[in-house]
Amino acid sequence: MLLPFGYFELILAALCYYCLTGFRQRRRIMTDWPFLAMLPALVRNISTIHDRCAQVLNHTGGTFLFKGPRFFQMNMLATVDPADIHHIMSSNFLNFPKGEEFKEIFEILGDGIFNSDYELWRSHRKLTSALINNMKFLRFVARMNTEKVAKSLIPVLDYVASKAVVVDMQDVFQRLTFDTTCMFVTGYDPGCLSVDFKDVPFSRAMDDAEEAIFARHIIPKSVWKLQRWLGIGKEKKLKEASETLDDVIGGLISRKRKDLSQGVVSKGEANGVDMLTSLITEPQSFGDEFKYDDKFLRDTILNLMIAGRDTTSSSLTWFLWLVITHPDVEKKILEEINVIIPTSEAGSFKLFDTEETNKLVYLHAAFCEALRLYPPVPFQHKAPVQPDVLPSGHRVYPNMKILFSLYALGRMKRIWGNDSREFKPERWITDKHMIRHEPSYKFLSFNAGPRTCIGKQVAFAQIKAVGATILHNYKFEMEEGHVVAPNVSVILYMKHGLKVRVARRRP
């Protein structure tokens, strides 16, 4: 969806349109105009920005300097060079924090792990790692994920199948992962995945916030700050979204404190506990770096909610679409699933758990391939503290934005071969029928270096269990004429959703 522009953006867009239509003979990858620099090309291509980045970076060898108008300080080095990525994310990690501009753009995340650098980040990572690797939490995740699939996802799919209606599976997955993430983090099930598809203000607020955050990446800082001050445009939506998120999270924290004080929730439940319960009842287990007050709990919950809800639902959506549109891949997945099913359960409806899906090599490879082509977070950026020279030979300076296009990275011929745009799970399987390891600076979907995603294994466990269950038990068919294209946001969703018809494979 093309982001609506405010007054100042309209002026810039008009100037860009004049330049582009008046000087068509000046054809380059991205024309550097007097005064406006490359801003006209950015405005012109914003609705297809991810594919345009892939095209430019393939043409330029993997690194490209975008020049913005000098008065807006928008210069930015875009790179998908694996050597550059390794240098920035690993070997010279300390010189490339997220920086103050990143924190300003993502201010809604507060002082959580995604906005943090240096000692604060280390403390957050230590805390998050302890939470995720807590055996009580892992037991809780396994139980809640299975229950949610059985009691919410399956009834919804059965309902739409019985009614023979079109359903948006992107919406279904967003509701599923919102519910499960809320349960994992706070212990409460908001119940937004149900046959009535009720409105969920919190989820809608997250979508609005993410679109506004993306707008801050392409609109000059002085402009979006003025919009924020005036309370107009995307900044108005961001403010409203922030208020909604604060109200909901604040209510969950208050409810948890009350339930704990009244013994409604026990910190020693045999079936495991959620993260919020652990943070409130066992802060001494995670160190004394934080106050564990409501502000800290709010920031931690929101960061974890975004990480769990958005990335997982995006992964499932693109995976399902790719499988639907590649019948040969679907056939191989189903054949592999049938091999691990006991003879006594053959031909019957079945839910899959983590232990079973760990045996599904081809399914795992298909998810890796989907993540390569459609990474949930399509880009990220850094800023050097000290001047540096990247392995590609490009000089970078303090406060200069360096952008990684993860979307383009998966489409680079020089990295993935001439078939880089093809969906081929086989590229992830070795001759010994094991998952091929690819270095993180080549496959960046789970980040790289010290910031490598802590929840990678939990995420894979959830998406493989859901993927195996729905493909084994249901057939999906695209709605005729439905167009699939990436949206324009900080999370890679489908612009028009994933509209399909569903049918049961088995009684």
C-alpha positions as CSV (number, residue, x, y, z in Angstrom):
1,M,0.0,0.0,0.0
2,L,1.4,3.4,-0.9
3,L,1.7,5.4,2.2
4,P,-0.4,8.6,2.3
5,F,1.6,11.8,2.3
6,G,1.2,14.9,4.4
7,Y,1.4,18.5,3.2
8,F,5.2,18.6,3.0
9,E,5.5,15.3,1.3
10,L,3.0,16.4,-1.3
11,I,5.2,19.3,-2.2
12,L,8.3,17.0,-2.4
13,A,6.3,14.5,-4.5
14,A,5.2,17.2,-6.9
15,L,8.8,18.3,-7.4
16,C,9.8,14.7,-7.9
17,Y,7.1,14.1,-10.4
18,Y,8.1,17.2,-12.4
19,C,11.7,16.1,-12.5
20,L,10.9,12.5,-13.4
21,T,8.5,13.5,-16.3
22,G,10.5,16.4,-17.5
23,F,13.8,14.6,-17.8
24,R,13.0,11.1,-18.9
25,Q,16.1,11.0,-21.1
26,R,18.3,10.8,-18.0
27,R,17.9,7.1,-17.3
28,R,20.1,5.6,-14.6
29,I,19.7,3.1,-11.8
30,M,18.8,6.0,-9.5
31,T,19.3,9.5,-10.9
32,D,21.1,12.0,-8.8
33,W,19.2,15.3,-9.4
34,P,20.4,18.7,-8.5
35,F,18.9,19.9,-5.2
36,L,16.7,16.9,-4.7
37,A,19.4,14.2,-5.2
38,M,17.9,10.7,-5.4
39,L,14.7,11.5,-3.4
40,P,12.5,11.6,-6.6
41,A,13.5,8.0,-7.3
42,L,12.7,6.9,-3.8
43,V,9.2,8.6,-3.9
44,R,8.5,7.1,-7.3
45,N,9.3,3.5,-6.2
46,I,8.0,3.5,-2.6
47,S,5.1,1.2,-3.3
48,T,7.5,-1.5,-4.6
49,I,10.5,-0.5,-2.5
50,H,11.7,-4.0,-1.6
51,D,11.8,-5.2,-5.2
52,R,13.4,-2.0,-6.3
53,C,16.1,-2.4,-3.6
54,A,16.8,-5.9,-4.9
55,Q,17.0,-4.7,-8.5
56,V,19.4,-1.8,-7.6
57,L,21.7,-3.9,-5.4
58,N,21.9,-6.8,-8.0
59,H,22.9,-4.2,-10.6
60,T,25.5,-2.5,-8.4
61,G,27.2,-5.6,-7.0
62,G,25.6,-5.5,-3.6
63,T,26.4,-2.0,-2.3
64,F,24.8,1.3,-3.2
65,L,25.1,4.8,-1.8
66,F,21.7,6.6,-1.7
67,K,22.0,10.3,-1.7
68,G,19.3,12.5,-0.3
69,P,18.9,16.3,-0.3
70,R,21.7,17.7,1.8
71,F,19.4,19.8,3.9
72,F,17.6,16.7,5.1
73,Q,20.7,14.6,5.8
74,M,19.3,11.5,4.2
75,N,22.4,9.9,2.8
76,M,22.4,6.1,3.3
77,L,24.7,3.2,2.3
78,A,22.6,0.1,1.4
79,T,24.6,-3.1,1.3
80,V,24.0,-6.9,1.1
81,D,27.6,-7.7,0.7
82,P,28.2,-10.7,3.1
83,A,31.7,-9.4,4.0
84,D,30.2,-6.0,4.9
85,I,27.4,-7.6,6.9
86,H,29.9,-9.8,8.8
87,H,32.1,-6.8,9.5
88,I,29.3,-4.7,10.9
89,M,27.4,-7.4,12.8
90,S,30.3,-9.4,14.1
91,S,34.0,-8.5,13.7
92,N,33.5,-4.8,14.4
93,F,30.2,-5.1,16.3
94,L,30.9,-2.4,18.9
95,N,31.4,0.3,16.3
96,F,28.0,-0.3,14.8
97,P,25.3,0.1,17.5
98,K,21.7,0.8,16.5
99,G,22.3,4.4,17.5
100,E,20.3,7.3,18.8
101,E,18.5,7.8,15.5
102,F,17.2,4.2,15.5
103,K,16.0,4.7,19.1
104,E,14.3,7.9,18.1
105,I,12.5,6.3,15.1
106,F,11.5,3.3,17.3
107,E,10.7,5.3,20.4
108,I,7.5,3.4,21.0
109,L,9.6,0.4,22.0
110,G,11.0,2.4,25.0
111,D,14.1,1.0,26.6
112,G,13.5,-2.6,25.5
113,I,16.0,-5.0,23.9
114,F,15.4,-3.9,20.3
115,N,16.3,-0.3,21.1
116,S,19.2,-1.0,23.4
117,D,23.0,-0.8,22.9
118,Y,26.1,-1.6,24.9
119,E,25.6,-2.5,28.6
120,L,21.8,-2.0,28.6
121,W,21.5,-4.3,25.6
122,R,23.8,-7.0,27.3
123,S,21.6,-6.9,30.4
124,H,18.4,-7.2,28.3
125,R,19.9,-10.1,26.3
126,K,21.0,-11.9,29.5
127,L,17.5,-11.4,30.9
128,T,15.7,-12.5,27.7
129,S,17.9,-15.6,27.3
130,A,17.2,-16.6,30.9
131,L,13.4,-16.2,30.3
132,I,13.3,-18.2,27.1
133,N,15.6,-21.0,28.3
134,N,13.7,-21.3,31.6
135,M,12.4,-24.9,31.6
136,K,9.1,-23.8,33.2
137,F,8.6,-21.4,30.3
138,L,9.5,-24.0,27.7
139,R,6.9,-26.4,29.2
140,F,4.4,-23.7,29.2
141,V,5.1,-22.8,25.5
142,A,4.7,-26.4,24.4
143,R,1.4,-26.9,26.2
144,M,-0.1,-23.5,25.1
145,N,0.9,-23.9,21.5
146,T,-0.7,-27.3,21.2
147,E,-3.8,-26.2,23.0
148,K,-4.2,-23.1,20.9
149,V,-3.9,-25.0,17.6
150,A,-6.4,-27.6,18.8
151,K,-9.0,-25.3,20.4
152,S,-8.8,-22.2,18.1
153,L,-7.0,-22.7,14.8
154,I,-8.6,-26.1,14.0
155,P,-12.2,-24.9,14.8
156,V,-11.7,-21.8,12.6
157,L,-10.4,-23.8,9.7
158,D,-13.2,-26.4,10.1
159,Y,-15.7,-23.6,10.2
160,V,-14.6,-21.8,7.0
161,A,-14.2,-25.2,5.3
162,S,-17.8,-26.2,6.2
163,K,-19.1,-22.8,5.0
164,A,-17.0,-22.9,1.8
165,V,-16.1,-19.3,2.2
166,V,-12.9,-17.4,1.4
167,V,-10.7,-16.7,4.4
168,D,-7.6,-14.5,4.8
169,M,-5.0,-16.8,6.2
170,Q,-2.7,-13.9,6.9
171,D,-5.4,-12.6,9.3
172,V,-5.8,-16.1,10.8
173,F,-2.1,-16.4,11.4
174,Q,-1.8,-12.9,12.9
175,R,-4.6,-13.8,15.3
176,L,-3.1,-17.1,16.2
177,T,0.4,-15.7,16.9
178,F,-1.1,-12.7,18.8
179,D,-2.9,-15.1,21.1
180,T,0.0,-17.4,21.6
181,T,2.5,-14.6,22.1
182,C,0.3,-12.9,24.6
183,M,-0.1,-16.2,26.4
184,F,3.7,-16.9,26.3
185,V,4.5,-13.4,27.6
186,T,1.7,-12.6,30.0
187,G,-0.2,-15.8,30.6
188,Y,-3.5,-14.5,29.3
189,D,-5.3,-15.6,26.1
190,P,-7.0,-12.6,24.4
191,G,-9.0,-15.1,22.3
192,C,-8.9,-13.1,19.1
193,L,-8.7,-16.3,16.9
194,S,-12.3,-17.4,16.8
195,V,-15.0,-18.0,14.2
196,D,-16.5,-14.5,14.8
197,F,-13.1,-12.8,14.0
198,K,-13.7,-10.1,16.6
199,D,-11.9,-6.7,16.4
200,V,-8.7,-6.6,18.3
201,P,-7.6,-2.9,19.1
202,F,-4.2,-4.0,20.4
203,S,-3.3,-5.9,17.2
204,R,-4.6,-3.0,15.0
205,A,-2.5,-0.6,17.0
206,M,0.6,-2.6,16.4
207,D,-0.1,-2.5,12.7
208,D,-0.6,1.3,12.7
209,A,2.6,1.8,14.7
210,E,4.6,-0.3,12.3
211,E,3.4,1.6,9.3
212,A,4.2,4.9,11.0
213,I,7.7,3.7,11.9
214,F,8.3,2.7,8.3
215,A,7.2,6.2,7.2
216,R,9.9,7.7,9.5
217,H,12.5,5.9,7.5
218,I,11.5,7.6,4.2
219,I,10.3,11.0,5.4
220,P,12.9,13.5,6.5
221,K,13.3,13.7,10.2
222,S,12.4,17.4,10.4
223,V,9.1,16.7,8.6
224,W,7.9,13.8,10.7
225,K,8.9,15.6,13.9
226,L,6.8,18.6,12.7
227,Q,3.9,16.2,12.0
228,R,4.3,14.7,15.5
229,W,4.2,18.2,17.0
230,L,1.1,19.1,15.0
231,G,-0.5,15.8,15.6
232,I,-1.2,15.0,12.0
233,G,-0.7,12.2,9.4
234,K,1.0,9.0,10.4
235,E,2.3,10.6,13.6
236,K,-1.2,11.1,14.8
237,K,-1.9,7.4,14.3
238,L,1.3,6.5,16.0
239,K,0.4,8.5,19.1
240,E,-3.0,6.9,19.2
241,A,-1.5,3.4,18.7
242,S,1.0,4.1,21.5
243,E,-1.8,5.0,23.9
244,T,-3.7,1.8,23.1
245,L,-0.6,-0.4,23.6
246,D,0.1,1.3,26.9
247,D,-3.4,0.9,28.1
248,V,-3.7,-2.7,27.2
249,I,-0.2,-3.7,28.6
250,G,-0.8,-1.6,31.7
251,G,-4.0,-3.5,32.3
252,L,-2.3,-6.9,31.9
253,I,0.4,-6.0,34.4
254,S,-2.1,-4.8,36.9
255,R,-4.2,-7.9,36.4
256,K,-1.1,-10.2,36.8
257,R,-0.1,-8.4,40.1
258,K,-3.6,-8.8,41.4
259,D,-3.9,-12.5,40.4
260,L,-0.6,-13.3,42.0
261,S,-1.5,-11.5,45.2
262,Q,-4.7,-13.4,45.4
263,G,-3.2,-16.8,44.5
264,V,-5.0,-17.1,41.2
265,V,-1.7,-17.7,39.5
266,S,1.0,-19.8,41.2
267,K,4.7,-19.1,40.4
268,G,5.5,-22.8,40.8
269,E,2.9,-24.3,38.4
270,A,3.9,-27.8,37.3
271,N,3.0,-27.1,33.7
272,G,5.2,-24.0,33.5
273,V,4.7,-20.3,33.8
274,D,4.6,-17.3,31.5
275,M,7.4,-14.6,31.3
276,L,5.5,-11.9,33.2
277,T,4.9,-14.2,36.1
278,S,8.6,-15.0,36.3
279,L,9.6,-11.3,36.1
280,I,7.3,-10.3,38.9
281,T,7.8,-13.3,41.2
282,E,11.5,-14.1,40.6
283,P,13.4,-10.9,39.7
284,Q,16.3,-12.0,41.8
285,S,16.8,-14.9,39.3
286,F,17.5,-12.5,36.5
287,G,20.0,-10.1,38.1
288,D,19.7,-6.6,39.6
289,E,20.4,-4.5,36.5
290,F,16.7,-3.5,36.2
291,K,14.1,-2.0,38.6
292,Y,11.3,-4.4,37.4
293,D,8.8,-1.6,37.8
294,D,5.8,-1.1,35.5
295,K,7.8,0.9,32.9
296,F,10.4,-1.8,32.6
297,L,7.7,-4.5,32.4
298,R,5.8,-2.5,29.7
299,D,8.9,-2.1,27.5
300,T,9.9,-5.7,27.9
301,I,6.4,-7.0,27.1
302,L,5.9,-4.9,24.0
303,N,9.3,-5.8,22.6
304,L,8.6,-9.5,23.1
305,M,5.0,-9.2,21.7
306,I,6.3,-7.7,18.5
307,A,9.0,-10.3,18.2
308,G,6.6,-13.2,18.6
309,R,3.5,-12.0,16.9
310,D,4.7,-10.3,13.8
311,T,7.7,-12.4,12.7
312,T,5.9,-15.8,13.3
313,S,2.7,-14.8,11.5
314,S,4.7,-13.3,8.6
315,S,6.7,-16.5,8.2
316,L,3.6,-18.7,8.2
317,T,1.8,-16.6,5.7
318,W,4.6,-16.5,3.1
319,F,5.3,-20.2,3.7
320,L,1.7,-21.2,3.0
321,W,1.5,-19.1,-0.1
322,L,4.7,-20.6,-1.5
323,V,3.6,-24.1,-0.8
324,I,0.2,-23.5,-2.4
325,T,1.8,-22.2,-5.5
326,H,4.4,-25.0,-5.7
327,P,2.4,-28.3,-5.7
328,D,5.6,-30.3,-6.1
329,V,6.9,-28.9,-2.8
330,E,3.5,-29.6,-1.1
331,K,3.6,-33.2,-2.3
332,K,7.1,-33.7,-0.9
333,I,6.1,-32.2,2.5
334,L,3.1,-34.5,2.7
335,E,5.1,-37.5,1.7
336,E,7.6,-36.8,4.4
337,I,4.9,-36.2,7.0
338,N,3.2,-39.6,6.2
339,V,6.5,-41.4,6.8
340,I,6.6,-40.3,10.5
341,I,3.0,-41.1,11.2
342,P,2.4,-44.4,13.0
343,T,0.4,-46.9,11.0
344,S,-2.4,-46.8,13.6
345,E,-2.9,-43.1,12.9
346,A,-2.6,-43.2,9.1
347,G,-5.4,-41.5,7.3
348,S,-6.7,-39.8,10.4
349,F,-6.8,-36.2,11.7
350,K,-3.6,-35.4,13.6
351,L,-1.9,-32.6,15.5
352,F,1.9,-32.5,15.5
353,D,4.3,-31.7,18.3
354,T,7.9,-30.5,18.4
355,E,9.3,-34.0,18.8
356,E,7.6,-35.2,15.7
357,T,8.4,-32.1,13.5
358,N,12.1,-32.3,14.4
359,K,12.1,-35.3,12.1
360,L,10.8,-33.4,9.1
361,V,13.9,-32.2,7.3
362,Y,12.2,-31.1,4.1
363,L,9.5,-29.1,6.0
364,H,12.3,-27.3,7.9
365,A,14.1,-26.6,4.6
366,A,10.9,-25.2,3.1
367,F,10.6,-22.8,6.0
368,C,14.2,-21.7,5.6
369,E,13.6,-21.1,1.9
370,A,10.5,-19.1,2.7
371,L,12.4,-17.0,5.2
372,R,15.2,-16.5,2.7
373,L,12.9,-15.0,0.1
374,Y,10.5,-13.3,2.4
375,P,12.2,-12.4,5.7
376,P,9.7,-11.1,8.3
377,V,11.9,-8.0,8.9
378,P,12.8,-6.9,5.4
379,F,15.5,-4.4,6.4
380,Q,17.5,-3.0,9.3
381,H,20.0,-0.3,9.8
382,K,23.0,0.7,11.8
383,A,25.2,3.8,12.3
384,P,29.0,3.8,13.0
385,V,30.4,5.5,16.0
386,Q,33.8,6.0,14.5
387,P,34.8,6.3,10.8
388,D,35.4,3.0,9.1
389,V,36.2,1.3,5.8
390,L,34.0,-1.6,5.0
391,P,35.5,-4.7,3.3
392,S,33.7,-3.6,0.1
393,G,35.9,-0.5,0.1
394,H,33.2,2.0,1.1
395,R,33.9,4.6,3.7
396,V,31.4,5.2,6.4
397,Y,31.2,8.0,8.9
398,P,29.5,8.7,12.3
399,N,25.7,9.1,12.0
400,M,25.7,7.8,8.5
401,K,22.9,5.3,8.1
402,I,23.8,1.8,6.9
403,L,20.9,-0.3,5.6
404,F,20.8,-4.0,5.1
405,S,18.0,-5.1,2.8
406,L,17.3,-8.7,3.9
407,Y,14.7,-8.9,1.1
408,A,17.3,-8.1,-1.5
409,L,19.9,-10.3,0.2
410,G,17.8,-13.4,-0.5
411,R,17.6,-12.5,-4.2
412,M,21.2,-11.8,-5.0
413,K,22.5,-14.0,-7.8
414,R,26.1,-13.7,-6.7
415,I,25.2,-15.0,-3.3
416,W,22.5,-17.6,-4.0
417,G,23.1,-18.4,-7.7
418,N,21.1,-17.7,-10.9
419,D,18.1,-19.4,-9.4
420,S,18.1,-17.1,-6.4
421,R,14.5,-16.0,-7.0
422,E,13.2,-19.5,-7.2
423,F,11.6,-21.4,-4.2
424,K,13.7,-24.5,-3.9
425,P,13.8,-26.1,-0.4
426,E,16.4,-28.6,-1.8
427,R,19.1,-25.9,-1.6
428,W,18.9,-26.3,2.2
429,I,19.4,-30.1,2.3
430,T,22.8,-31.8,2.3
431,D,23.7,-35.1,0.6
432,K,23.3,-36.8,4.0
433,H,19.7,-35.5,4.1
434,M,20.5,-33.0,6.9
435,I,19.8,-29.2,7.0
436,R,22.6,-27.3,5.4
437,H,24.1,-24.6,7.6
438,E,24.3,-21.2,5.9
439,P,26.3,-18.4,7.6
440,S,24.2,-15.8,9.2
441,Y,25.7,-13.0,7.2
442,K,24.3,-14.7,4.1
443,F,21.0,-15.8,5.7
444,L,20.2,-12.9,8.0
445,S,16.5,-13.7,8.9
446,F,17.5,-14.4,12.5
447,N,20.1,-11.6,12.6
448,A,23.8,-12.3,13.0
449,G,26.7,-12.0,15.5
450,P,26.0,-11.1,19.1
451,R,22.5,-10.0,18.2
452,T,21.5,-13.4,16.8
453,C,17.8,-14.1,17.6
454,I,17.5,-15.8,21.0
455,G,14.1,-17.3,20.2
456,K,15.1,-19.0,16.9
457,Q,14.5,-22.5,18.2
458,V,11.2,-21.6,19.8
459,A,10.0,-19.9,16.6
460,F,10.9,-22.9,14.4
461,A,9.2,-25.3,16.9
462,Q,6.0,-23.3,16.6
463,I,5.9,-22.7,12.8
464,K,6.8,-26.3,12.0
465,A,4.1,-27.6,14.3
466,V,1.5,-25.3,12.7
467,G,2.8,-25.9,9.2
468,A,2.7,-29.7,9.5
469,T,-0.7,-29.7,11.1
470,I,-2.5,-27.5,8.6
471,L,-0.9,-29.1,5.5
472,H,-1.6,-32.7,6.7
473,N,-5.2,-32.0,7.5
474,Y,-6.4,-29.3,5.0
475,K,-6.1,-28.4,1.4
476,F,-5.7,-24.7,0.5
477,E,-6.6,-23.1,-2.8
478,M,-5.9,-19.5,-3.8
479,E,-9.0,-17.3,-4.5
480,E,-9.2,-16.7,-8.2
481,G,-7.7,-13.4,-9.2
482,H,-6.2,-12.7,-5.8
483,V,-3.0,-10.6,-6.0
484,V,-0.1,-11.3,-3.6
485,A,2.5,-8.6,-3.1
486,P,4.7,-7.3,-0.2
487,N,3.4,-4.4,1.8
488,V,5.4,-1.3,2.8
489,S,6.1,-1.6,6.5
490,V,8.9,-2.6,8.9
491,I,7.3,-6.1,8.9
492,L,6.9,-8.0,5.6
493,Y,3.2,-8.8,5.3
494,M,1.1,-9.3,2.2
495,K,-0.5,-6.0,1.0
496,H,-3.9,-7.6,0.3
497,G,-3.7,-10.6,2.7
498,L,-3.7,-14.3,1.6
499,K,-7.2,-15.1,0.4
500,V,-7.8,-18.9,0.1
501,R,-10.5,-21.5,0.2
502,V,-10.0,-24.4,2.7
503,A,-11.1,-28.0,2.5
504,R,-10.6,-31.0,4.9
505,R,-8.2,-33.7,3.6
506,R,-9.6,-36.2,6.0
507,P,-12.9,-36.8,7.8
